[in-house]
């Protein structure tokens, strides 16, 4: 649960700086 909350908090911040990399990171984290 902690990891999920952390990812949800970091994802919006990351996508503001690097949309493409954040998407790749999100996909990697999901799989």
mmCIF entry with sequence, helices, sheets and N, C-alpha, C, O atoms, coordinates in Angstrom:
data_MODEL
# 
_entry.id   MODEL 
# 
_entity.id                         1 
_entity.type                       polymer 
_entity.pdbx_number_of_molecules   1 
# 
_entity_poly.entity_id                      1 
_entity_poly.type                           'polypeptide(L)' 
_entity_poly.nstd_linkage                   no 
_entity_poly.nstd_monomer                   no 
_entity_poly.pdbx_seq_one_letter_code       
;(UNK)(UNK)(UNK)(UNK)(UNK)(UNK)(UNK)(UNK)(UNK)(UNK)(UNK)(UNK)(UNK)(UNK)(UNK)(UNK)
(UNK)(UNK)(UNK)(UNK)(UNK)(UNK)(UNK)(UNK)(UNK)(UNK)(UNK)(UNK)(UNK)(UNK)(UNK)
;
_entity_poly.pdbx_seq_one_letter_code_can   XXXXXXXXXXXXXXXXXXXXXXXXXXXXXXX 
_entity_poly.pdbx_strand_id                 A 
# 
loop_
_entity_poly_seq.entity_id 
_entity_poly_seq.num 
_entity_poly_seq.mon_id 
_entity_poly_seq.hetero 
1 1  UNK n 
1 2  UNK n 
1 3  UNK n 
1 4  UNK n 
1 5  UNK n 
1 6  UNK n 
1 7  UNK n 
1 8  UNK n 
1 9  UNK n 
1 10 UNK n 
1 11 UNK n 
1 12 UNK n 
1 13 UNK n 
1 14 UNK n 
1 15 UNK n 
1 16 UNK n 
1 17 UNK n 
1 18 UNK n 
1 19 UNK n 
1 20 UNK n 
1 21 UNK n 
1 22 UNK n 
1 23 UNK n 
1 24 UNK n 
1 25 UNK n 
1 26 UNK n 
1 27 UNK n 
1 28 UNK n 
1 29 UNK n 
1 30 UNK n 
1 31 UNK n 
# 
_struct_asym.id          A 
_struct_asym.entity_id   1 
# 
loop_
_struct_conf.conf_type_id 
_struct_conf.id 
_struct_conf.pdbx_PDB_helix_id 
_struct_conf.beg_label_comp_id 
_struct_conf.beg_label_asym_id 
_struct_conf.beg_label_seq_id 
_struct_conf.pdbx_beg_PDB_ins_code 
_struct_conf.end_label_comp_id 
_struct_conf.end_label_asym_id 
_struct_conf.end_label_seq_id 
_struct_conf.pdbx_end_PDB_ins_code 
_struct_conf.beg_auth_comp_id 
_struct_conf.beg_auth_asym_id 
_struct_conf.beg_auth_seq_id 
_struct_conf.end_auth_comp_id 
_struct_conf.end_auth_asym_id 
_struct_conf.end_auth_seq_id 
_struct_conf.pdbx_PDB_helix_class 
_struct_conf.details 
_struct_conf.pdbx_PDB_helix_length 
HELX_P HELX_P1 AA1 UNK A 2  ? UNK A 17 ? UNK A 2  UNK A 17 1 ? 16 
HELX_P HELX_P2 AA2 UNK A 19 ? UNK A 30 ? UNK A 19 UNK A 30 1 ? 12 
# 
_struct_conf_type.id          HELX_P 
_struct_conf_type.criteria    ? 
_struct_conf_type.reference   ? 
# 
loop_
_atom_site.group_PDB 
_atom_site.id 
_atom_site.type_symbol 
_atom_site.label_atom_id 
_atom_site.label_alt_id 
_atom_site.label_comp_id 
_atom_site.label_asym_id 
_atom_site.label_entity_id 
_atom_site.label_seq_id 
_atom_site.pdbx_PDB_ins_code 
_atom_site.Cartn_x 
_atom_site.Cartn_y 
_atom_site.Cartn_z 
_atom_site.occupancy 
_atom_site.B_iso_or_equiv 
_atom_site.pdbx_formal_charge 
_atom_site.auth_seq_id 
_atom_site.auth_comp_id 
_atom_site.auth_asym_id 
_atom_site.auth_atom_id 
_atom_site.pdbx_PDB_model_num 
ATOM 1   N N  . UNK A 1 1  ? 0.836  -1.200 0.000   1.00 0.00 ? 1  UNK A N  1 
ATOM 2   C CA . UNK A 1 1  ? 0.000  0.000  0.000   1.00 0.00 ? 1  UNK A CA 1 
ATOM 3   C C  . UNK A 1 1  ? 0.875  1.257  0.000   1.00 0.00 ? 1  UNK A C  1 
ATOM 4   O O  . UNK A 1 1  ? 0.572  2.237  -0.680  1.00 0.00 ? 1  UNK A O  1 
ATOM 5   N N  . UNK A 1 2  ? 1.958  1.213  0.767   1.00 0.00 ? 2  UNK A N  1 
ATOM 6   C CA . UNK A 1 2  ? 2.851  2.370  0.832   1.00 0.00 ? 2  UNK A CA 1 
ATOM 7   C C  . UNK A 1 2  ? 3.437  2.679  -0.537  1.00 0.00 ? 2  UNK A C  1 
ATOM 8   O O  . UNK A 1 2  ? 3.536  3.841  -0.931  1.00 0.00 ? 2  UNK A O  1 
ATOM 9   N N  . UNK A 1 3  ? 3.826  1.627  -1.263  1.00 0.00 ? 3  UNK A N  1 
ATOM 10  C CA . UNK A 1 3  ? 4.412  1.825  -2.595  1.00 0.00 ? 3  UNK A CA 1 
ATOM 11  C C  . UNK A 1 3  ? 3.376  2.430  -3.537  1.00 0.00 ? 3  UNK A C  1 
ATOM 12  O O  . UNK A 1 3  ? 3.703  3.295  -4.349  1.00 0.00 ? 3  UNK A O  1 
ATOM 13  N N  . UNK A 1 4  ? 2.140  1.980  -3.431  1.00 0.00 ? 4  UNK A N  1 
ATOM 14  C CA . UNK A 1 4  ? 1.082  2.496  -4.315  1.00 0.00 ? 4  UNK A CA 1 
ATOM 15  C C  . UNK A 1 4  ? 0.864  3.984  -4.053  1.00 0.00 ? 4  UNK A C  1 
ATOM 16  O O  . UNK A 1 4  ? 0.759  4.778  -4.988  1.00 0.00 ? 4  UNK A O  1 
ATOM 17  N N  . UNK A 1 5  ? 0.798  4.354  -2.779  1.00 0.00 ? 5  UNK A N  1 
ATOM 18  C CA . UNK A 1 5  ? 0.595  5.765  -2.440  1.00 0.00 ? 5  UNK A CA 1 
ATOM 19  C C  . UNK A 1 5  ? 1.768  6.602  -2.931  1.00 0.00 ? 5  UNK A C  1 
ATOM 20  O O  . UNK A 1 5  ? 1.588  7.698  -3.461  1.00 0.00 ? 5  UNK A O  1 
ATOM 21  N N  . UNK A 1 6  ? 2.972  6.068  -2.746  1.00 0.00 ? 6  UNK A N  1 
ATOM 22  C CA . UNK A 1 6  ? 4.165  6.798  -3.166  1.00 0.00 ? 6  UNK A CA 1 
ATOM 23  C C  . UNK A 1 6  ? 4.167  6.980  -4.674  1.00 0.00 ? 6  UNK A C  1 
ATOM 24  O O  . UNK A 1 6  ? 4.489  8.059  -5.172  1.00 0.00 ? 6  UNK A O  1 
ATOM 25  N N  . UNK A 1 7  ? 3.808  5.927  -5.404  1.00 0.00 ? 7  UNK A N  1 
ATOM 26  C CA . UNK A 1 7  ? 3.799  6.018  -6.869  1.00 0.00 ? 7  UNK A CA 1 
ATOM 27  C C  . UNK A 1 7  ? 2.759  7.034  -7.321  1.00 0.00 ? 7  UNK A C  1 
ATOM 28  O O  . UNK A 1 7  ? 3.013  7.813  -8.240  1.00 0.00 ? 7  UNK A O  1 
ATOM 29  N N  . UNK A 1 8  ? 1.596  7.034  -6.689  1.00 0.00 ? 8  UNK A N  1 
ATOM 30  C CA . UNK A 1 8  ? 0.550  7.979  -7.060  1.00 0.00 ? 8  UNK A CA 1 
ATOM 31  C C  . UNK A 1 8  ? 0.982  9.415  -6.780  1.00 0.00 ? 8  UNK A C  1 
ATOM 32  O O  . UNK A 1 8  ? 0.566  10.340 -7.478  1.00 0.00 ? 8  UNK A O  1 
ATOM 33  N N  . UNK A 1 9  ? 1.817  9.598  -5.759  1.00 0.00 ? 9  UNK A N  1 
ATOM 34  C CA . UNK A 1 9  ? 2.277  10.938 -5.417  1.00 0.00 ? 9  UNK A CA 1 
ATOM 35  C C  . UNK A 1 9  ? 3.396  11.392 -6.351  1.00 0.00 ? 9  UNK A C  1 
ATOM 36  O O  . UNK A 1 9  ? 3.469  12.564 -6.720  1.00 0.00 ? 9  UNK A O  1 
ATOM 37  N N  . UNK A 1 10 ? 4.269  10.450 -6.731  1.00 0.00 ? 10 UNK A N  1 
ATOM 38  C CA . UNK A 1 10 ? 5.415  10.792 -7.574  1.00 0.00 ? 10 UNK A CA 1 
ATOM 39  C C  . UNK A 1 10 ? 5.025  10.918 -9.043  1.00 0.00 ? 10 UNK A C  1 
ATOM 40  O O  . UNK A 1 10 ? 5.572  11.759 -9.757  1.00 0.00 ? 10 UNK A O  1 
ATOM 41  N N  . UNK A 1 11 ? 4.088  10.093 -9.501  1.00 0.00 ? 11 UNK A N  1 
ATOM 42  C CA . UNK A 1 11 ? 3.718  10.080 -10.917 1.00 0.00 ? 11 UNK A CA 1 
ATOM 43  C C  . UNK A 1 11 ? 3.321  11.462 -11.457 1.00 0.00 ? 11 UNK A C  1 
ATOM 44  O O  . UNK A 1 11 ? 3.844  11.876 -12.491 1.00 0.00 ? 11 UNK A O  1 
ATOM 45  N N  . UNK A 1 12 ? 2.410  12.188 -10.787 1.00 0.00 ? 12 UNK A N  1 
ATOM 46  C CA . UNK A 1 12 ? 2.016  13.518 -11.294 1.00 0.00 ? 12 UNK A CA 1 
ATOM 47  C C  . UNK A 1 12 ? 3.196  14.482 -11.359 1.00 0.00 ? 12 UNK A C  1 
ATOM 48  O O  . UNK A 1 12 ? 3.292  15.287 -12.285 1.00 0.00 ? 12 UNK A O  1 
ATOM 49  N N  . UNK A 1 13 ? 4.089  14.403 -10.383 1.00 0.00 ? 13 UNK A N  1 
ATOM 50  C CA . UNK A 1 13 ? 5.257  15.300 -10.355 1.00 0.00 ? 13 UNK A CA 1 
ATOM 51  C C  . UNK A 1 13 ? 6.213  14.951 -11.487 1.00 0.00 ? 13 UNK A C  1 
ATOM 52  O O  . UNK A 1 13 ? 6.743  15.832 -12.164 1.00 0.00 ? 13 UNK A O  1 
ATOM 53  N N  . UNK A 1 14 ? 6.424  13.653 -11.681 1.00 0.00 ? 14 UNK A N  1 
ATOM 54  C CA . UNK A 1 14 ? 7.352  13.195 -12.710 1.00 0.00 ? 14 UNK A CA 1 
ATOM 55  C C  . UNK A 1 14 ? 6.827  13.538 -14.104 1.00 0.00 ? 14 UNK A C  1 
ATOM 56  O O  . UNK A 1 14 ? 7.592  13.950 -14.977 1.00 0.00 ? 14 UNK A O  1 
ATOM 57  N N  . UNK A 1 15 ? 5.525  13.366 -14.307 1.00 0.00 ? 15 UNK A N  1 
ATOM 58  C CA . UNK A 1 15 ? 4.951  13.601 -15.641 1.00 0.00 ? 15 UNK A CA 1 
ATOM 59  C C  . UNK A 1 15 ? 5.033  15.080 -16.010 1.00 0.00 ? 15 UNK A C  1 
ATOM 60  O O  . UNK A 1 15 ? 5.006  15.427 -17.191 1.00 0.00 ? 15 UNK A O  1 
ATOM 61  N N  . UNK A 1 16 ? 5.132  15.942 -15.018 1.00 0.00 ? 16 UNK A N  1 
ATOM 62  C CA . UNK A 1 16 ? 5.261  17.377 -15.307 1.00 0.00 ? 16 UNK A CA 1 
ATOM 63  C C  . UNK A 1 16 ? 6.636  17.684 -15.890 1.00 0.00 ? 16 UNK A C  1 
ATOM 64  O O  . UNK A 1 16 ? 6.781  18.557 -16.746 1.00 0.00 ? 16 UNK A O  1 
ATOM 65  N N  . UNK A 1 17 ? 7.648  16.950 -15.413 1.00 0.00 ? 17 UNK A N  1 
ATOM 66  C CA . UNK A 1 17 ? 9.021  17.204 -15.880 1.00 0.00 ? 17 UNK A CA 1 
ATOM 67  C C  . UNK A 1 17 ? 9.337  16.397 -17.134 1.00 0.00 ? 17 UNK A C  1 
ATOM 68  O O  . UNK A 1 17 ? 9.828  16.943 -18.122 1.00 0.00 ? 17 UNK A O  1 
ATOM 69  N N  . UNK A 1 18 ? 9.052  15.089 -17.092 1.00 0.00 ? 18 UNK A N  1 
ATOM 70  C CA . UNK A 1 18 ? 9.382  14.213 -18.218 1.00 0.00 ? 18 UNK A CA 1 
ATOM 71  C C  . UNK A 1 18 ? 8.190  13.309 -18.554 1.00 0.00 ? 18 UNK A C  1 
ATOM 72  O O  . UNK A 1 18 ? 8.128  12.174 -18.082 1.00 0.00 ? 18 UNK A O  1 
ATOM 73  N N  . UNK A 1 19 ? 7.247  13.798 -19.362 1.00 0.00 ? 19 UNK A N  1 
ATOM 74  C CA . UNK A 1 19 ? 6.055  13.021 -19.710 1.00 0.00 ? 19 UNK A CA 1 
ATOM 75  C C  . UNK A 1 19 ? 6.412  11.666 -20.309 1.00 0.00 ? 19 UNK A C  1 
ATOM 76  O O  . UNK A 1 19 ? 5.839  10.650 -19.918 1.00 0.00 ? 19 UNK A O  1 
ATOM 77  N N  . UNK A 1 20 ? 7.349  11.637 -21.251 1.00 0.00 ? 20 UNK A N  1 
ATOM 78  C CA . UNK A 1 20 ? 7.686  10.378 -21.932 1.00 0.00 ? 20 UNK A CA 1 
ATOM 79  C C  . UNK A 1 20 ? 8.340  9.402  -20.971 1.00 0.00 ? 20 UNK A C  1 
ATOM 80  O O  . UNK A 1 20 ? 7.966  8.230  -20.925 1.00 0.00 ? 20 UNK A O  1 
ATOM 81  N N  . UNK A 1 21 ? 9.311  9.872  -20.205 1.00 0.00 ? 21 UNK A N  1 
ATOM 82  C CA . UNK A 1 21 ? 10.022 8.992  -19.289 1.00 0.00 ? 21 UNK A CA 1 
ATOM 83  C C  . UNK A 1 21 ? 9.115  8.503  -18.178 1.00 0.00 ? 21 UNK A C  1 
ATOM 84  O O  . UNK A 1 21 ? 9.222  7.354  -17.749 1.00 0.00 ? 21 UNK A O  1 
ATOM 85  N N  . UNK A 1 22 ? 8.216  9.366  -17.703 1.00 0.00 ? 22 UNK A N  1 
ATOM 86  C CA . UNK A 1 22 ? 7.306  8.978  -16.631 1.00 0.00 ? 22 UNK A CA 1 
ATOM 87  C C  . UNK A 1 22 ? 6.382  7.856  -17.101 1.00 0.00 ? 22 UNK A C  1 
ATOM 88  O O  . UNK A 1 22 ? 6.059  6.947  -16.337 1.00 0.00 ? 22 UNK A O  1 
ATOM 89  N N  . UNK A 1 23 ? 5.961  7.927  -18.360 1.00 0.00 ? 23 UNK A N  1 
ATOM 90  C CA . UNK A 1 23 ? 5.096  6.885  -18.913 1.00 0.00 ? 23 UNK A CA 1 
ATOM 91  C C  . UNK A 1 23 ? 5.858  5.560  -18.977 1.00 0.00 ? 23 UNK A C  1 
ATOM 92  O O  . UNK A 1 23 ? 5.333  4.510  -18.606 1.00 0.00 ? 23 UNK A O  1 
ATOM 93  N N  . UNK A 1 24 ? 7.097  5.626  -19.452 1.00 0.00 ? 24 UNK A N  1 
ATOM 94  C CA . UNK A 1 24 ? 7.911  4.409  -19.537 1.00 0.00 ? 24 UNK A CA 1 
ATOM 95  C C  . UNK A 1 24 ? 8.157  3.840  -18.142 1.00 0.00 ? 24 UNK A C  1 
ATOM 96  O O  . UNK A 1 24 ? 8.123  2.625  -17.943 1.00 0.00 ? 24 UNK A O  1 
ATOM 97  N N  . UNK A 1 25 ? 8.404  4.721  -17.188 1.00 0.00 ? 25 UNK A N  1 
ATOM 98  C CA . UNK A 1 25 ? 8.646  4.289  -15.811 1.00 0.00 ? 25 UNK A CA 1 
ATOM 99  C C  . UNK A 1 25 ? 7.387  3.652  -15.219 1.00 0.00 ? 25 UNK A C  1 
ATOM 100 O O  . UNK A 1 25 ? 7.457  2.649  -14.510 1.00 0.00 ? 25 UNK A O  1 
ATOM 101 N N  . UNK A 1 26 ? 6.257  4.244  -15.518 1.00 0.00 ? 26 UNK A N  1 
ATOM 102 C CA . UNK A 1 26 ? 4.979  3.730  -15.024 1.00 0.00 ? 26 UNK A CA 1 
ATOM 103 C C  . UNK A 1 26 ? 4.725  2.340  -15.592 1.00 0.00 ? 26 UNK A C  1 
ATOM 104 O O  . UNK A 1 26 ? 4.295  1.438  -14.872 1.00 0.00 ? 26 UNK A O  1 
ATOM 105 N N  . UNK A 1 27 ? 4.992  2.167  -16.886 1.00 0.00 ? 27 UNK A N  1 
ATOM 106 C CA . UNK A 1 27 ? 4.804  0.865  -17.527 1.00 0.00 ? 27 UNK A CA 1 
ATOM 107 C C  . UNK A 1 27 ? 5.756  -0.158 -16.915 1.00 0.00 ? 27 UNK A C  1 
ATOM 108 O O  . UNK A 1 27 ? 5.371  -1.299 -16.661 1.00 0.00 ? 27 UNK A O  1 
ATOM 109 N N  . UNK A 1 28 ? 6.988  0.253  -16.682 1.00 0.00 ? 28 UNK A N  1 
ATOM 110 C CA . UNK A 1 28 ? 7.978  -0.657 -16.090 1.00 0.00 ? 28 UNK A CA 1 
ATOM 111 C C  . UNK A 1 28 ? 7.567  -1.035 -14.670 1.00 0.00 ? 28 UNK A C  1 
ATOM 112 O O  . UNK A 1 28 ? 7.727  -2.184 -14.260 1.00 0.00 ? 28 UNK A O  1 
ATOM 113 N N  . UNK A 1 29 ? 7.043  -0.078 -13.928 1.00 0.00 ? 29 UNK A N  1 
ATOM 114 C CA . UNK A 1 29 ? 6.623  -0.338 -12.556 1.00 0.00 ? 29 UNK A CA 1 
ATOM 115 C C  . UNK A 1 29 ? 5.407  -1.272 -12.535 1.00 0.00 ? 29 UNK A C  1 
ATOM 116 O O  . UNK A 1 29 ? 5.266  -2.102 -11.638 1.00 0.00 ? 29 UNK A O  1 
ATOM 117 N N  . UNK A 1 30 ? 4.535  -1.123 -13.536 1.00 0.00 ? 30 UNK A N  1 
ATOM 118 C CA . UNK A 1 30 ? 3.343  -1.971 -13.597 1.00 0.00 ? 30 UNK A CA 1 
ATOM 119 C C  . UNK A 1 30 ? 3.723  -3.411 -13.919 1.00 0.00 ? 30 UNK A C  1 
ATOM 120 O O  . UNK A 1 30 ? 3.144  -4.349 -13.370 1.00 0.00 ? 30 UNK A O  1 
ATOM 121 N N  . UNK A 1 31 ? 4.696  -3.584 -14.811 1.00 0.00 ? 31 UNK A N  1 
ATOM 122 C CA . UNK A 1 31 ? 5.143  -4.919 -15.205 1.00 0.00 ? 31 UNK A CA 1 
ATOM 123 C C  . UNK A 1 31 ? 6.503  -5.231 -14.584 1.00 0.00 ? 31 UNK A C  1 
ATOM 124 O O  . UNK A 1 31 ? 7.047  -6.313 -14.800 1.00 0.00 ? 31 UNK A O  1 
# 
